[in-house]
């Protein structure tokens, strides 16, 4: 039961990050989606964009805490730490 709750939080955080990525690239960029992805790739901005895309995880995390769903909040925290490690590793390779 506990693992299921953590997995739900983890998956929710991944979807929140993907939604944040889409919203950032679509609405914060003056270029269209495909051109923005090309620019991100050419300039190696993956880490910076992913960090901005992870901001919705904060909201998801605090919603789970407010609803007393601590294990789901742990899943969000786990996904955020994993994302931070991926960004850290991507900066060196």
Number of C-alpha atoms within 10 A of each C-alpha: 7 10 11 12 17 22 19 18 27 23 16 20 27 20 15 21 23 16 15 21 19 14 14 17 21 16 11 10 12 10 13 11 16 11 13 17 15 11 13 16 11 10 8 13 14 15 18 12 16 19 16 13 20 23 15 18 24 15 13 19 22 15 14 17 15 11 9 11 16 18 21 27 28 20 24 28 20 17 23 22 12 12 18 16 12 13 17 12 11 13 13 6 5
